Amino acid sequence: MTGSPHLSDPSGASDPSEDTSGRVRWRRFAVLTLPAVAVTAGLGIALAQGVLAASFAVSGQQFKVSASSLEGEGFAQYGSVDVNARQELIPVAVTAIREAKLHSLCQSVVTSLPVIGDISLNLTAGDKSPVEASNLFVDATQLSGDAVFSNIEIGRDASTLDKGPAEAQGMQDLFAQQADTVSITDLRQTAWATNAGTFKLSGLSMNVSKGKKECF
């Protein structure tokens, strides 16, 4: 697919002059990933045959990430699976961005321990200077926010993606989407794993505390 479909803004009004960019509510846009995420059985077979390879065994806990805004160049998204230490398959939507900047980043994970109760680990960065990442991969199960894409391609074969990082490709015949650039405000996501070639966190702060304290 080489065309760049025009998407209307959330109000339903269209602008004929915007034929190279798409503007859409992320919640509405993310629904389009369901056909890719719903093929767990096929992905499991591919993983067993070595077609897919997990970079590491994910933990049994998901974590939450929020940011006031994200700007990225080279966006791709497709369905895949993660694997935990028990060799269980976990369906995810992989969001890959070649170069990304995040403002007011927050990451949180809550662990429940016997006797002690909930323990929260919170990490924040990018309040003054943005967090910078290259070849960023996020294996997520939930993502929301308001997004703007330029030159977006929806419904492209996952094995032919070429706008994101070089490794950002899925299985042949699976649904995928990609864009030249992406901008998301009020980003909120729940994920199993994050990978990046480089990850520069300006103003990093980490805090461990009792109780349940999450980014959102």
PATORTI-137727 format. One record per residue (C-alpha): residue number from 1; residue in one letter; y, z, x negated. Coordinates in steps of 0.02 Angstrom, whole numbers. Each point is the difference from the previous one (the first is absolute). Last residue first. Example, Ala and Ser with C-alpha at 12.3 -4.5 7.8 and 13.67 -1.06 7.14 Angstrom:
<lumdos>
(2 'S' (-53 357 -684))
(1 'A' (-172 33 69))
</lumdos>
This chain:
<lumdos>
(216 'F' (364 1799 128))
(215 'C' (9 39 -186))
(214 'E' (-122 143 24))
(213 'K' (8 188 -16))
(212 'K' (-152 94 64))
(211 'G' (-6 176 -69))
(210 'K' (-2 70 -176))
(209 'S' (101 -91 -133))
(208 'V' (-17 -123 -143))
(207 'N' (157 -93 -55))
(206 'M' (31 -157 -101))
(205 'S' (170 -74 -44))
(204 'L' (32 -169 -80))
(203 'G' (182 -50 -22))
(202 'S' (-41 -181 -40))
(201 'L' (-181 -50 27))
(200 'K' (-51 -156 -96))
(199 'F' (-170 -68 50))
(198 'T' (-76 -139 -104))
(197 'G' (-154 -107 35))
(196 'A' (-19 89 167))
(195 'N' (-143 67 105))
(194 'T' (11 106 157))
(193 'A' (-145 73 99))
(192 'W' (-56 69 167))
(191 'A' (160 -27 96))
(190 'T' (111 58 142))
(189 'Q' (166 -88 13))
(188 'R' (180 28 49))
(187 'L' (145 -114 -49))
(186 'D' (167 35 82))
(185 'T' (67 -168 -58))
(184 'I' (-110 -144 -60))
(183 'S' (56 -153 -98))
(182 'V' (-124 -136 -47))
(181 'T' (15 -154 -111))
(180 'D' (-90 -165 -30))
(179 'A' (-123 35 140))
(178 'Q' (-187 21 28))
(177 'Q' (-128 18 138))
(176 'A' (-188 16 10))
(175 'F' (-147 -34 116))
(174 'L' (-172 -21 -79))
(173 'D' (-82 -169 -29))
(172 'Q' (-26 31 -187))
(171 'M' (8 182 -54))
(170 'G' (160 80 -62))
(169 'Q' (132 -43 -129))
(168 'A' (132 106 -85))
(167 'E' (-60 -9 -181))
(166 'A' (145 -110 -57))
(165 'P' (128 112 86))
(164 'G' (74 -69 162))
(163 'K' (51 -177 42))
(162 'D' (-164 -91 -30))
(161 'L' (-121 42 141))
(160 'T' (-142 -126 12))
(159 'S' (-149 118 21))
(158 'A' (82 90 145))
(157 'D' (11 -160 104))
(156 'R' (175 -6 74))
(155 'G' (28 68 175))
(154 'I' (183 44 -19))
(153 'E' (109 -84 -133))
(152 'I' (173 77 -25))
(151 'N' (141 -92 -85))
(150 'S' (109 156 -4))
(149 'F' (-55 164 79))
(148 'V' (101 138 85))
(147 'A' (-83 164 48))
(146 'D' (37 152 108))
(145 'G' (-125 141 -31))
(144 'S' (-184 40 22))
(143 'L' (-160 1 -101))
(142 'Q' (-172 71 39))
(141 'T' (-172 -19 -80))
(140 'A' (63 -41 -174))
(139 'D' (-65 -63 -167))
(138 'V' (162 -21 -97))
(137 'F' (10 -121 -146))
(136 'L' (155 -15 -111))
(135 'N' (5 -133 -135))
(134 'S' (163 72 -67))
(133 'A' (81 161 59))
(132 'E' (177 69 -6))
(131 'V' (58 162 81))
(130 'P' (182 -16 45))
(129 'S' (140 92 -90))
(128 'K' (86 146 88))
(127 'D' (-131 65 122))
(126 'G' (-143 -94 -83))
(125 'A' (-129 137 -12))
(124 'T' (-98 126 104))
(123 'L' (-176 72 -17))
(122 'N' (-75 127 117))
(121 'L' (-168 89 -17))
(120 'S' (-41 108 150))
(119 'I' (-130 140 7))
(118 'D' (-72 46 171))
(117 'G' (-110 155 16))
(116 'I' (-29 126 -139))
(115 'V' (-162 74 69))
(114 'P' (-92 -167 -14))
(113 'L' (110 -145 -56))
(112 'S' (89 -132 104))
(111 'T' (84 -134 -106))
(110 'V' (160 -87 54))
(109 'V' (67 -156 -86))
(108 'S' (180 -56 -15))
(107 'Q' (101 -142 -74))
(106 'C' (188 -22 22))
(105 'L' (107 -143 -66))
(104 'S' (188 5 25))
(103 'H' (27 -185 -40))
(102 'L' (-142 -119 -44))
(101 'K' (10 -154 -111))
(100 'A' (-143 -125 -9))
(99 'E' (-57 -144 -110))
(98 'R' (-164 -95 30))
(97 'I' (-38 81 167))
(96 'A' (-174 27 71))
(95 'T' (-40 78 169))
(94 'V' (-187 25 23))
(93 'A' (-55 39 177))
(92 'V' (-146 119 -9))
(91 'P' (-181 18 57))
(90 'I' (-92 147 -81))
(89 'L' (-177 -27 -63))
(88 'E' (-104 152 -48))
(87 'Q' (-71 3 -176))
(86 'R' (2 190 -1))
(85 'A' (133 -5 -137))
(84 'N' (113 -99 117))
(83 'V' (12 -188 23))
(82 'D' (152 -99 55))
(81 'V' (-11 -153 110))
(80 'S' (107 -156 25))
(79 'G' (119 -82 123))
(78 'Y' (152 -100 -56))
(77 'Q' (185 17 -40))
(76 'A' (109 -92 -126))
(75 'F' (181 20 -55))
(74 'G' (83 -79 -153))
(73 'E' (168 86 -23))
(72 'G' (26 171 76))
(71 'E' (135 111 71))
(70 'L' (-49 168 73))
(69 'S' (109 120 98))
(68 'S' (17 181 54))
(67 'A' (-172 31 -71))
(66 'S' (-157 84 67))
(65 'V' (-175 27 -66))
(64 'K' (-143 97 77))
(63 'F' (-167 40 -80))
(62 'Q' (-181 -28 52))
(61 'Q' (-134 118 -57))
(60 'G' (-184 -28 -41))
(59 'S' (46 -68 -170))
(58 'V' (-7 -185 -44))
(57 'A' (-130 -67 -121))
(56 'F' (89 -115 -123))
(55 'S' (50 -182 -22))
(54 'A' (-108 -53 147))
(53 'A' (-85 -167 -28))
(52 'L' (-22 -136 130))
(51 'V' (-119 -146 -20))
(50 'G' (-122 116 -89))
(49 'Q' (-143 -28 121))
(48 'A' (15 176 69))
(47 'L' (187 -25 23))
(46 'A' (-28 -163 93))
(45 'I' (-126 84 115))
(44 'G' (123 141 34))
(43 'L' (139 -125 33))
(42 'G' (-107 -85 130))
(41 'A' (-38 164 85))
(40 'T' (181 60 -6))
(39 'V' (71 -155 86))
(38 'A' (128 89 108))
(37 'V' (131 16 -137))
(36 'A' (34 -187 -5))
(35 'P' (11 -25 188))
(34 'L' (111 155 9))
(33 'T' (132 -63 -121))
(32 'L' (102 -81 139))
(31 'V' (34 172 74))
(30 'A' (101 35 -157))
(29 'F' (138 -118 60))
(28 'R' (30 98 159))
(27 'R' (9 165 -94))
(26 'W' (109 -84 -132))
(25 'R' (132 -52 125))
(24 'V' (44 -180 -37))
(23 'R' (120 -109 -96))
(22 'G' (-66 -160 -79))
(21 'S' (86 -113 -124))
(20 'T' (8 -185 -43))
(19 'D' (52 -75 168))
(18 'E' (145 121 30))
(17 'S' (127 -125 66))
(16 'P' (-91 -15 167))
(15 'D' (36 183 37))
(14 'S' (-119 78 124))
(13 'A' (30 140 125))
(12 'G' (-150 109 46))
(11 'S' (87 165 -36))
(10 'P' (-121 35 -142))
(9 'D' (56 -156 -96))
(8 'S' (-88 -165 25))
(7 'L' (-124 -66 -126))
(6 'H' (11 -173 -78))
(5 'P' (-158 -64 -79))
(4 'S' (6 -55 -183))
(3 'G' (-119 -146 -23))
(2 'T' (-119 -17 -145))
(1 'M' (-164 52 75))
</lumdos>
